[in-house]
Amino acid sequence: MVRVARNREPGVLLKQVAADFGISESCLTNWLSSADADDGGRPVAAGSENAEVRDLKRRNRLLEQENEVLRHAAAYLSQANLPGK
């Protein structure tokens, strides 16, 4: 599939190639990226960059969880202050 996507005719979109194979466009894009990295077409992130990305993703996940807690707390407190309840 990667070879077909790379050698497609001009004007043929990745979306169409993916649809022909019954997969999503994002899946095909990921496969192309992996194949490029395997072929040396693009450099793979260094170990320190991988660690930094992993740390940033962990931090992002923590911040998203904190935001979710704050959203629930705000909703609860706003209902508690309604008159007549």
N, CA, C and O atoms as a CHARMM CRD file, in Angstrom:
* protein
*
  340
    1    1 MET  N      0.81200  -1.18600   0.00000 PROA 1      0.00000
    2    1 MET  CA     0.00000   0.00000   0.00000 PROA 1      0.00000
    3    1 MET  C      0.86100   1.25700   0.00000 PROA 1      0.00000
    4    1 MET  O      0.53200   2.24200  -0.66200 PROA 1      0.00000
    5    2 VAL  N      1.95700   1.22100   0.73900 PROA 2      0.00000
    6    2 VAL  CA     2.84200   2.38700   0.79100 PROA 2      0.00000
    7    2 VAL  C      3.41700   2.64600  -0.59100 PROA 2      0.00000
    8    2 VAL  O      3.49100   3.79300  -1.03300 PROA 2      0.00000
    9    3 ARG  N      3.81800   1.59600  -1.26400 PROA 3      0.00000
   10    3 ARG  CA     4.38000   1.75500  -2.61100 PROA 3      0.00000
   11    3 ARG  C      3.33900   2.32700  -3.56600 PROA 3      0.00000
   12    3 ARG  O      3.65300   3.19800  -4.37700 PROA 3      0.00000
   13    4 VAL  N      2.11500   1.84900  -3.47800 PROA 4      0.00000
   14    4 VAL  CA     1.04200   2.36500  -4.33700 PROA 4      0.00000
   15    4 VAL  C      0.81200   3.84500  -4.04700 PROA 4      0.00000
   16    4 VAL  O      0.64600   4.64300  -4.96900 PROA 4      0.00000
   17    5 ALA  N      0.80300   4.20800  -2.77200 PROA 5      0.00000
   18    5 ALA  CA     0.58100   5.60900  -2.39900 PROA 5      0.00000
   19    5 ALA  C      1.71400   6.49700  -2.89300 PROA 5      0.00000
   20    5 ALA  O      1.47800   7.61400  -3.35500 PROA 5      0.00000
   21    6 ARG  N      2.93800   6.00400  -2.79600 PROA 6      0.00000
   22    6 ARG  CA     4.08500   6.79700  -3.25900 PROA 6      0.00000
   23    6 ARG  C      4.09200   6.95600  -4.77600 PROA 6      0.00000
   24    6 ARG  O      4.48800   8.00100  -5.29300 PROA 6      0.00000
   25    7 ASN  N      3.65500   5.92300  -5.48300 PROA 7      0.00000
   26    7 ASN  CA     3.71900   5.94000  -6.95300 PROA 7      0.00000
   27    7 ASN  C      2.39100   6.29500  -7.60500 PROA 7      0.00000
   28    7 ASN  O      2.18600   5.99100  -8.78000 PROA 7      0.00000
   29    8 ARG  N      1.49800   6.92300  -6.87900 PROA 8      0.00000
   30    8 ARG  CA     0.18600   7.26200  -7.44100 PROA 8      0.00000
   31    8 ARG  C      0.33100   8.31000  -8.54000 PROA 8      0.00000
   32    8 ARG  O      1.30800   9.05700  -8.59500 PROA 8      0.00000
   33    9 GLU  N     -0.66200   8.33800  -9.40000 PROA 9      0.00000
   34    9 GLU  CA    -0.68500   9.29800 -10.50700 PROA 9      0.00000
   35    9 GLU  C     -0.83400  10.71700  -9.96800 PROA 9      0.00000
   36    9 GLU  O     -1.43000  10.92000  -8.91100 PROA 9      0.00000
   37   10 PRO  N     -0.29600  11.69500 -10.68600 PROA 10     0.00000
   38   10 PRO  CA    -0.49900  13.08700 -10.26700 PROA 10     0.00000
   39   10 PRO  C     -1.99400  13.41100 -10.22100 PROA 10     0.00000
   40   10 PRO  O     -2.74900  13.04000 -11.12000 PROA 10     0.00000
   41   11 GLY  N     -2.39700  14.09000  -9.18600 PROA 11     0.00000
   42   11 GLY  CA    -3.80000  14.45600  -9.03000 PROA 11     0.00000
   43   11 GLY  C     -4.61300  13.46700  -8.21700 PROA 11     0.00000
   44   11 GLY  O     -5.73100  13.78200  -7.80800 PROA 11     0.00000
   45   12 VAL  N     -4.07900  12.27800  -7.97300 PROA 12     0.00000
   46   12 VAL  CA    -4.78000  11.28900  -7.15200 PROA 12     0.00000
   47   12 VAL  C     -4.43600  11.57400  -5.69300 PROA 12     0.00000
   48   12 VAL  O     -3.26400  11.59900  -5.31900 PROA 12     0.00000
   49   13 LEU  N     -5.44300  11.78300  -4.88700 PROA 13     0.00000
   50   13 LEU  CA    -5.24300  12.13400  -3.48900 PROA 13     0.00000
   51   13 LEU  C     -4.99900  10.89800  -2.63000 PROA 13     0.00000
   52   13 LEU  O     -5.44200   9.79700  -2.95800 PROA 13     0.00000
   53   14 LEU  N     -4.28700  11.10000  -1.52500 PROA 14     0.00000
   54   14 LEU  CA    -4.07600  10.00700  -0.57600 PROA 14     0.00000
   55   14 LEU  C     -5.40500   9.46800  -0.06500 PROA 14     0.00000
   56   14 LEU  O     -5.54500   8.27500   0.20200 PROA 14     0.00000
   57   15 LYS  N     -6.36700  10.35700   0.06500 PROA 15     0.00000
   58   15 LYS  CA    -7.69600   9.95800   0.53800 PROA 15     0.00000
   59   15 LYS  C     -8.29200   8.88900  -0.37800 PROA 15     0.00000
   60   15 LYS  O     -8.89400   7.92700   0.09800 PROA 15     0.00000
   61   16 GLN  N     -8.12500   9.05700  -1.68500 PROA 16     0.00000
   62   16 GLN  CA    -8.66400   8.09800  -2.64300 PROA 16     0.00000
   63   16 GLN  C     -7.91700   6.76900  -2.57300 PROA 16     0.00000
   64   16 GLN  O     -8.53100   5.70300  -2.63100 PROA 16     0.00000
   65   17 VAL  N     -6.58800   6.83400  -2.44800 PROA 17     0.00000
   66   17 VAL  CA    -5.79800   5.60400  -2.33500 PROA 17     0.00000
   67   17 VAL  C     -6.21900   4.84100  -1.08000 PROA 17     0.00000
   68   17 VAL  O     -6.40500   3.62500  -1.11800 PROA 17     0.00000
   69   18 ALA  N     -6.36700   5.56400   0.02800 PROA 18     0.00000
   70   18 ALA  CA    -6.78400   4.92500   1.27800 PROA 18     0.00000
   71   18 ALA  C     -8.16500   4.29900   1.13500 PROA 18     0.00000
   72   18 ALA  O     -8.39200   3.18100   1.59900 PROA 18     0.00000
   73   19 ALA  N     -9.08700   5.01000   0.49700 PROA 19     0.00000
   74   19 ALA  CA   -10.44200   4.48300   0.30500 PROA 19     0.00000
   75   19 ALA  C    -10.41900   3.22400  -0.55500 PROA 19     0.00000
   76   19 ALA  O    -11.17000   2.28400  -0.29800 PROA 19     0.00000
   77   20 ASP  N     -9.56600   3.20200  -1.56700 PROA 20     0.00000
   78   20 ASP  CA    -9.45800   2.02100  -2.43000 PROA 20     0.00000
   79   20 ASP  C     -9.02600   0.78300  -1.64200 PROA 20     0.00000
   80   20 ASP  O     -9.43900  -0.33400  -1.95400 PROA 20     0.00000
   81   21 PHE  N     -8.19500   0.98800  -0.62500 PROA 21     0.00000
   82   21 PHE  CA    -7.72600  -0.13100   0.18800 PROA 21     0.00000
   83   21 PHE  C     -8.59800  -0.37200   1.41700 PROA 21     0.00000
   84   21 PHE  O     -8.37200  -1.32400   2.16300 PROA 21     0.00000
   85   22 GLY  N     -9.59300   0.48900   1.62900 PROA 22     0.00000
   86   22 GLY  CA   -10.49600   0.31200   2.75700 PROA 22     0.00000
   87   22 GLY  C     -9.89500   0.71200   4.09600 PROA 22     0.00000
   88   22 GLY  O    -10.26700   0.16700   5.13500 PROA 22     0.00000
   89   23 ILE  N     -8.96400   1.66600   4.07400 PROA 23     0.00000
   90   23 ILE  CA    -8.36600   2.15800   5.31000 PROA 23     0.00000
   91   23 ILE  C     -8.56700   3.66400   5.38900 PROA 23     0.00000
   92   23 ILE  O     -8.95600   4.29700   4.40700 PROA 23     0.00000
   93   24 SER  N     -8.30200   4.23500   6.55500 PROA 24     0.00000
   94   24 SER  CA    -8.45800   5.68300   6.69900 PROA 24     0.00000
   95   24 SER  C     -7.23400   6.40600   6.13800 PROA 24     0.00000
   96   24 SER  O     -6.14300   5.84400   6.03900 PROA 24     0.00000
   97   25 GLU  N     -7.45100   7.65500   5.78000 PROA 25     0.00000
   98   25 GLU  CA    -6.35300   8.46600   5.25100 PROA 25     0.00000
   99   25 GLU  C     -5.26700   8.65700   6.30700 PROA 25     0.00000
  100   25 GLU  O     -4.07900   8.64800   5.98700 PROA 25     0.00000
  101   26 SER  N     -5.67300   8.83100   7.55800 PROA 26     0.00000
  102   26 SER  CA    -4.68400   9.03200   8.62100 PROA 26     0.00000
  103   26 SER  C     -3.83000   7.78400   8.82600 PROA 26     0.00000
  104   26 SER  O     -2.63800   7.88500   9.11600 PROA 26     0.00000
  105   27 CYS  N     -4.42900   6.62600   8.67800 PROA 27     0.00000
  106   27 CYS  CA    -3.68100   5.37400   8.79400 PROA 27     0.00000
  107   27 CYS  C     -2.61900   5.29600   7.69900 PROA 27     0.00000
  108   27 CYS  O     -1.46500   4.96300   7.96900 PROA 27     0.00000
  109   28 LEU  N     -3.01000   5.60200   6.47900 PROA 28     0.00000
  110   28 LEU  CA    -2.06800   5.57400   5.36300 PROA 28     0.00000
  111   28 LEU  C     -0.96900   6.61100   5.56200 PROA 28     0.00000
  112   28 LEU  O      0.19600   6.34300   5.26800 PROA 28     0.00000
  113   29 THR  N     -1.32800   7.78700   6.05400 PROA 29     0.00000
  114   29 THR  CA    -0.33500   8.83000   6.31300 PROA 29     0.00000
  115   29 THR  C      0.67000   8.36500   7.35800 PROA 29     0.00000
  116   29 THR  O      1.87000   8.60400   7.21900 PROA 29     0.00000
  117   30 ASN  N      0.18200   7.70000   8.40400 PROA 30     0.00000
  118   30 ASN  CA     1.08600   7.17400   9.43400 PROA 30     0.00000
  119   30 ASN  C      2.02100   6.12500   8.85100 PROA 30     0.00000
  120   30 ASN  O      3.21000   6.10700   9.17200 PROA 30     0.00000
  121   31 TRP  N      1.50000   5.25700   8.00200 PROA 31     0.00000
  122   31 TRP  CA     2.33700   4.24300   7.37400 PROA 31     0.00000
  123   31 TRP  C      3.39400   4.87800   6.48300 PROA 31     0.00000
  124   31 TRP  O      4.54100   4.43300   6.46100 PROA 31     0.00000
  125   32 LEU  N      3.01200   5.90900   5.75400 PROA 32     0.00000
  126   32 LEU  CA     3.97800   6.60300   4.89900 PROA 32     0.00000
  127   32 LEU  C      5.07300   7.25100   5.74100 PROA 32     0.00000
  128   32 LEU  O      6.24700   7.20700   5.37400 PROA 32     0.00000
  129   33 SER  N      4.69800   7.84700   6.85800 PROA 33     0.00000
  130   33 SER  CA     5.68500   8.47200   7.74300 PROA 33     0.00000
  131   33 SER  C      6.64200   7.43300   8.30400 PROA 33     0.00000
  132   33 SER  O      7.85100   7.65800   8.35700 PROA 33     0.00000
  133   34 SER  N      6.10300   6.29800   8.72200 PROA 34     0.00000
  134   34 SER  CA     6.94700   5.22700   9.25000 PROA 34     0.00000
  135   34 SER  C      7.88000   4.68600   8.18200 PROA 34     0.00000
  136   34 SER  O      9.05400   4.42700   8.44500 PROA 34     0.00000
  137   35 ALA  N      7.35600   4.51700   6.98000 PROA 35     0.00000
  138   35 ALA  CA     8.17900   4.01800   5.88200 PROA 35     0.00000
  139   35 ALA  C      9.28300   5.01000   5.54200 PROA 35     0.00000
  140   35 ALA  O     10.41100   4.60700   5.25900 PROA 35     0.00000
  141   36 ASP  N      8.97200   6.30000   5.56500 PROA 36     0.00000
  142   36 ASP  CA     9.99000   7.31600   5.30800 PROA 36     0.00000
  143   36 ASP  C     11.09100   7.25600   6.35900 PROA 36     0.00000
  144   36 ASP  O     12.27100   7.36700   6.02800 PROA 36     0.00000
  145   37 ALA  N     10.71700   7.08300   7.61400 PROA 37     0.00000
  146   37 ALA  CA    11.70700   6.99200   8.68800 PROA 37     0.00000
  147   37 ALA  C     12.55500   5.73800   8.51800 PROA 37     0.00000
  148   37 ALA  O     13.77000   5.77900   8.71000 PROA 37     0.00000
  149   38 ASP  N     11.91300   4.61300   8.15700 PROA 38     0.00000
  150   38 ASP  CA    12.64700   3.36700   7.96000 PROA 38     0.00000
  151   38 ASP  C     13.61300   3.46100   6.78700 PROA 38     0.00000
  152   38 ASP  O     14.69900   2.88200   6.81800 PROA 38     0.00000
  153   39 ASP  N     13.21100   4.19300   5.75600 PROA 39     0.00000
  154   39 ASP  CA    14.04300   4.33200   4.56400 PROA 39     0.00000
  155   39 ASP  C     15.10200   5.41600   4.71400 PROA 39     0.00000
  156   39 ASP  O     15.92600   5.60300   3.81900 PROA 39     0.00000
  157   40 GLY  N     15.08800   6.12500   5.82300 PROA 40     0.00000
  158   40 GLY  CA    16.03500   7.21400   6.00800 PROA 40     0.00000
  159   40 GLY  C     15.60300   8.47900   5.30700 PROA 40     0.00000
  160   40 GLY  O     16.40400   9.39700   5.12900 PROA 40     0.00000
  161   41 GLY  N     14.34100   8.54100   4.90600 PROA 41     0.00000
  162   41 GLY  CA    13.83200   9.70500   4.20000 PROA 41     0.00000
  163   41 GLY  C     13.70600  10.92700   5.08000 PROA 41     0.00000
  164   41 GLY  O     13.78800  12.05800   4.60000 PROA 41     0.00000
  165   42 ARG  N     13.51100  10.70700   6.34300 PROA 42     0.00000
  166   42 ARG  CA    13.47300  11.82800   7.28300 PROA 42     0.00000
  167   42 ARG  C     14.12100  11.35100   8.57400 PROA 42     0.00000
  168   42 ARG  O     13.99500  10.18100   8.93600 PROA 42     0.00000
  169   43 PRO  N     14.80400  12.23300   9.26000 PROA 43     0.00000
  170   43 PRO  CA    15.48600  11.81200  10.48600 PROA 43     0.00000
  171   43 PRO  C     14.49300  11.50200  11.59700 PROA 43     0.00000
  172   43 PRO  O     13.46300  12.16100  11.73600 PROA 43     0.00000
  173   44 VAL  N     14.81600  10.51400  12.36100 PROA 44     0.00000
  174   44 VAL  CA    14.00500  10.15600  13.51800 PROA 44     0.00000
  175   44 VAL  C     14.51100  10.97200  14.69700 PROA 44     0.00000
  176   44 VAL  O     15.71300  11.20800  14.81700 PROA 44     0.00000
  177   45 ALA  N     13.61900  11.39800  15.55500 PROA 45     0.00000
  178   45 ALA  CA    13.99300  12.23700  16.69000 PROA 45     0.00000
  179   45 ALA  C     15.03700  11.54400  17.55500 PROA 45     0.00000
  180   45 ALA  O     14.98700  10.33200  17.76000 PROA 45     0.00000
  181   46 ALA  N     15.97200  12.32100  18.05400 PROA 46     0.00000
  182   46 ALA  CA    17.02200  11.79700  18.92100 PROA 46     0.00000
  183   46 ALA  C     16.42400  11.36100  20.25000 PROA 46     0.00000
  184   46 ALA  O     15.28900  11.71100  20.57200 PROA 46     0.00000
  185   47 GLY  N     17.18700  10.60200  21.01600 PROA 47     0.00000
  186   47 GLY  CA    16.70400  10.08500  22.28900 PROA 47     0.00000
  187   47 GLY  C     16.25500  11.16500  23.24500 PROA 47     0.00000
  188   47 GLY  O     15.22900  11.01900  23.90900 PROA 47     0.00000
  189   48 SER  N     17.01600  12.25900  23.32600 PROA 48     0.00000
  190   48 SER  CA    16.63300  13.33500  24.24200 PROA 48     0.00000
  191   48 SER  C     15.34900  14.00800  23.77700 PROA 48     0.00000
  192   48 SER  O     14.53600  14.43000  24.60000 PROA 48     0.00000
  193   49 GLU  N     15.16100  14.11100  22.46500 PROA 49     0.00000
  194   49 GLU  CA    13.92700  14.68900  21.93600 PROA 49     0.00000
  195   49 GLU  C     12.74800  13.77500  22.22300 PROA 49     0.00000
  196   49 GLU  O     11.65800  14.24400  22.54900 PROA 49     0.00000
  197   50 ASN  N     12.96600  12.46800  22.10400 PROA 50     0.00000
  198   50 ASN  CA    11.89600  11.51700  22.42700 PROA 50     0.00000
  199   50 ASN  C     11.49700  11.63800  23.88900 PROA 50     0.00000
  200   50 ASN  O     10.31100  11.61200  24.21600 PROA 50     0.00000
  201   51 ALA  N     12.48200  11.76900  24.76600 PROA 51     0.00000
  202   51 ALA  CA    12.19600  11.90900  26.19400 PROA 51     0.00000
  203   51 ALA  C     11.43600  13.20300  26.45700 PROA 51     0.00000
  204   51 ALA  O     10.50600  13.23100  27.26200 PROA 51     0.00000
  205   52 GLU  N     11.83500  14.26800  25.77800 PROA 52     0.00000
  206   52 GLU  CA    11.15100  15.54700  25.96800 PROA 52     0.00000
  207   52 GLU  C      9.70400  15.46600  25.49300 PROA 52     0.00000
  208   52 GLU  O      8.79900  15.96700  26.16100 PROA 52     0.00000
  209   53 VAL  N      9.48800  14.83800  24.34500 PROA 53     0.00000
  210   53 VAL  CA     8.13100  14.68200  23.82100 PROA 53     0.00000
  211   53 VAL  C      7.29200  13.85400  24.78600 PROA 53     0.00000
  212   53 VAL  O      6.13700  14.18400  25.05300 PROA 53     0.00000
  213   54 ARG  N      7.87200  12.78300  25.30500 PROA 54     0.00000
  214   54 ARG  CA     7.16100  11.92900  26.25800 PROA 54     0.00000
  215   54 ARG  C      6.79100  12.72700  27.51300 PROA 54     0.00000
  216   54 ARG  O      5.67100  12.61700  28.01200 PROA 54     0.00000
  217   55 ASP  N      7.73700  13.53300  28.02400 PROA 55     0.00000
  218   55 ASP  CA     7.45700  14.35500  29.20500 PROA 55     0.00000
  219   55 ASP  C      6.37400  15.39100  28.92200 PROA 55     0.00000
  220   55 ASP  O      5.50200  15.62700  29.75800 PROA 55     0.00000
  221   56 LEU  N      6.42800  16.00400  27.74900 PROA 56     0.00000
  222   56 LEU  CA     5.41900  17.00400  27.39500 PROA 56     0.00000
  223   56 LEU  C      4.03800  16.37900  27.25000 PROA 56     0.00000
  224   56 LEU  O      3.03900  16.97900  27.64500 PROA 56     0.00000
  225   57 LYS  N      3.97800  15.17800  26.68500 PROA 57     0.00000
  226   57 LYS  CA     2.69200  14.48600  26.56500 PROA 57     0.00000
  227   57 LYS  C      2.14000  14.13400  27.94100 PROA 57     0.00000
  228   57 LYS  O      0.93800  14.24900  28.17800 PROA 57     0.00000
  229   58 ARG  N      3.01500  13.70500  28.84800 PROA 58     0.00000
  230   58 ARG  CA     2.58400  13.38600  30.20900 PROA 58     0.00000
  231   58 ARG  C      2.05300  14.64500  30.89800 PROA 58     0.00000
  232   58 ARG  O      1.01500  14.60900  31.56000 PROA 58     0.00000
  233   59 ARG  N      2.76900  15.75100  30.73600 PROA 59     0.00000
  234   59 ARG  CA     2.34400  17.02400  31.34100 PROA 59     0.00000
  235   59 ARG  C      1.00000  17.47500  30.76200 PROA 59     0.00000
  236   59 ARG  O      0.12600  17.94200  31.49200 PROA 59     0.00000
  237   60 ASN  N      0.84900  17.33000  29.44800 PROA 60     0.00000
  238   60 ASN  CA    -0.39800  17.70100  28.78300 PROA 60     0.00000
  239   60 ASN  C     -1.56300  16.86500  29.31000 PROA 60     0.00000
  240   60 ASN  O     -2.64700  17.39200  29.56100 PROA 60     0.00000
  241   61 ARG  N     -1.34000  15.57800  29.47400 PROA 61     0.00000
  242   61 ARG  CA    -2.38500  14.68600  29.99100 PROA 61     0.00000
  243   61 ARG  C     -2.78700  15.10500  31.41100 PROA 61     0.00000
  244   61 ARG  O     -3.97200  15.11600  31.74500 PROA 61     0.00000
  245   62 LEU  N     -1.79500  15.44900  32.24400 PROA 62     0.00000
  246   62 LEU  CA    -2.07400  15.89400  33.60300 PROA 62     0.00000
  247   62 LEU  C     -2.88600  17.18600  33.60000 PROA 62     0.00000
  248   62 LEU  O     -3.84400  17.31700  34.36100 PROA 62     0.00000
  249   63 LEU  N     -2.51200  18.13600  32.75500 PROA 63     0.00000
  250   63 LEU  CA    -3.24300  19.40200  32.67800 PROA 63     0.00000
  251   63 LEU  C     -4.67400  19.19500  32.19100 PROA 63     0.00000
  252   63 LEU  O     -5.59200  19.86500  32.66400 PROA 63     0.00000
  253   64 GLU  N     -4.87000  18.27300  31.24800 PROA 64     0.00000
  254   64 GLU  CA    -6.22200  17.97700  30.77300 PROA 64     0.00000
  255   64 GLU  C     -7.07100  17.38000  31.89700 PROA 64     0.00000
  256   64 GLU  O     -8.25100  17.70400  32.02400 PROA 64     0.00000
  257   65 GLN  N     -6.47200  16.51200  32.70700 PROA 65     0.00000
  258   65 GLN  CA    -7.20100  15.93300  33.83800 PROA 65     0.00000
  259   65 GLN  C     -7.56700  17.00800  34.85500 PROA 65     0.00000
  260   65 GLN  O     -8.67400  17.01600  35.39400 PROA 65     0.00000
  261   66 GLU  N     -6.62300  17.91600  35.11100 PROA 66     0.00000
  262   66 GLU  CA    -6.90200  19.00500  36.05300 PROA 66     0.00000
  263   66 GLU  C     -8.02900  19.89400  35.53200 PROA 66     0.00000
  264   66 GLU  O     -8.89600  20.30800  36.30200 PROA 66     0.00000
  265   67 ASN  N     -8.02400  20.18700  34.24700 PROA 67     0.00000
  266   67 ASN  CA    -9.09900  20.99100  33.65600 PROA 67     0.00000
  267   67 ASN  C    -10.44500  20.29400  33.78600 PROA 67     0.00000
  268   67 ASN  O    -11.45600  20.94200  34.05600 PROA 67     0.00000
  269   68 GLU  N    -10.46500  18.99600  33.59800 PROA 68     0.00000
  270   68 GLU  CA   -11.71000  18.23600  33.71500 PROA 68     0.00000
  271   68 GLU  C    -12.25700  18.31600  35.14300 PROA 68     0.00000
  272   68 GLU  O    -13.45900  18.49100  35.34000 PROA 68     0.00000
  273   69 VAL  N    -11.38400  18.18900  36.12300 PROA 69     0.00000
  274   69 VAL  CA   -11.80100  18.29800  37.52200 PROA 69     0.00000
  275   69 VAL  C    -12.37200  19.68200  37.78400 PROA 69     0.00000
  276   69 VAL  O    -13.41300  19.81500  38.42800 PROA 69     0.00000
  277   70 LEU  N    -11.69700  20.71500  37.28900 PROA 70     0.00000
  278   70 LEU  CA   -12.17600  22.08600  37.49400 PROA 70     0.00000
  279   70 LEU  C    -13.52300  22.32000  36.81200 PROA 70     0.00000
  280   70 LEU  O    -14.37700  23.01800  37.35800 PROA 70     0.00000
  281   71 ARG  N    -13.72000  21.74500  35.62800 PROA 71     0.00000
  282   71 ARG  CA   -15.01100  21.87700  34.93900 PROA 71     0.00000
  283   71 ARG  C    -16.12700  21.26000  35.76700 PROA 71     0.00000
  284   71 ARG  O    -17.19200  21.85700  35.92300 PROA 71     0.00000
  285   72 HSD  N    -15.88700  20.06600  36.29900 PROA 72     0.00000
  286   72 HSD  CA   -16.89800  19.39600  37.12100 PROA 72     0.00000
  287   72 HSD  C    -17.17100  20.18800  38.39300 PROA 72     0.00000
  288   72 HSD  O    -18.32300  20.31900  38.80800 PROA 72     0.00000
  289   73 ALA  N    -16.12700  20.71300  39.00900 PROA 73     0.00000
  290   73 ALA  CA   -16.30400  21.49600  40.23500 PROA 73     0.00000
  291   73 ALA  C    -17.10100  22.76400  39.95200 PROA 73     0.00000
  292   73 ALA  O    -17.98400  23.12600  40.73000 PROA 73     0.00000
  293   74 ALA  N    -16.80300  23.43600  38.85700 PROA 74     0.00000
  294   74 ALA  CA   -17.53100  24.65900  38.50400 PROA 74     0.00000
  295   74 ALA  C    -19.00000  24.35100  38.24100 PROA 74     0.00000
  296   74 ALA  O    -19.87500  25.11300  38.65300 PROA 74     0.00000
  297   75 ALA  N    -19.27800  23.24600  37.56300 PROA 75     0.00000
  298   75 ALA  CA   -20.66300  22.86600  37.28700 PROA 75     0.00000
  299   75 ALA  C    -21.39600  22.54900  38.58900 PROA 75     0.00000
  300   75 ALA  O    -22.54500  22.95300  38.77000 PROA 75     0.00000
  301   76 TYR  N    -20.74500  21.83600  39.48200 PROA 76     0.00000
  302   76 TYR  CA   -21.36000  21.49400  40.77100 PROA 76     0.00000
  303   76 TYR  C    -21.64700  22.74500  41.58600 PROA 76     0.00000
  304   76 TYR  O    -22.73900  22.89800  42.13300 PROA 76     0.00000
  305   77 LEU  N    -20.66900  23.63700  41.66700 PROA 77     0.00000
  306   77 LEU  CA   -20.84200  24.85000  42.46300 PROA 77     0.00000
  307   77 LEU  C    -21.88000  25.78100  41.85700 PROA 77     0.00000
  308   77 LEU  O    -22.59800  26.46000  42.59100 PROA 77     0.00000
  309   78 SER  N    -21.97200  25.82600  40.55100 PROA 78     0.00000
  310   78 SER  CA   -22.97400  26.69700  39.93000 PROA 78     0.00000
  311   78 SER  C    -24.38600  26.17700  40.19600 PROA 78     0.00000
  312   78 SER  O    -25.31300  26.97600  40.32400 PROA 78     0.00000
  313   79 GLN  N    -24.56900  24.87400  40.28100 PROA 79     0.00000
  314   79 GLN  CA   -25.88300  24.30400  40.59700 PROA 79     0.00000
  315   79 GLN  C    -26.23100  24.51100  42.06100 PROA 79     0.00000
  316   79 GLN  O    -27.40500  24.66500  42.39900 PROA 79     0.00000
  317   80 ALA  N    -25.24000  24.51900  42.92900 PROA 80     0.00000
  318   80 ALA  CA   -25.47800  24.68600  44.36300 PROA 80     0.00000
  319   80 ALA  C    -25.93500  26.10000  44.68800 PROA 80     0.00000
  320   80 ALA  O    -26.60900  26.30700  45.69700 PROA 80     0.00000
  321   81 ASN  N    -25.58800  27.07000  43.86300 PROA 81     0.00000
  322   81 ASN  CA   -25.92200  28.46600  44.13100 PROA 81     0.00000
  323   81 ASN  C    -27.20000  28.92800  43.44300 PROA 81     0.00000
  324   81 ASN  O    -27.52500  30.11400  43.48700 PROA 81     0.00000
  325   82 LEU  N    -27.92400  28.02500  42.81400 PROA 82     0.00000
  326   82 LEU  CA   -29.16100  28.41100  42.14800 PROA 82     0.00000
  327   82 LEU  C    -30.24700  28.66700  43.18600 PROA 82     0.00000
  328   82 LEU  O    -30.40100  27.88100  44.12100 PROA 82     0.00000
  329   83 PRO  N    -31.00300  29.75400  43.03600 PROA 83     0.00000
  330   83 PRO  CA   -32.08800  30.01200  43.99400 PROA 83     0.00000
  331   83 PRO  C    -33.22200  29.00100  43.81100 PROA 83     0.00000
  332   83 PRO  O    -33.51600  28.58200  42.69100 PROA 83     0.00000
  333   84 GLY  N    -33.84300  28.62300  44.90000 PROA 84     0.00000
  334   84 GLY  CA   -34.99900  27.73700  44.84300 PROA 84     0.00000
  335   84 GLY  C    -34.64100  26.26800  44.85700 PROA 84     0.00000
  336   84 GLY  O    -35.54400  25.43700  44.75600 PROA 84     0.00000
  337   85 LYS  N    -33.42500  25.91000  44.97100 PROA 85     0.00000
  338   85 LYS  CA   -33.05000  24.49300  45.01700 PROA 85     0.00000
  339   85 LYS  C    -32.46100  24.11800  46.33400 PROA 85     0.00000
  340   85 LYS  O    -32.09200  22.96200  46.53800 PROA 85     0.00000
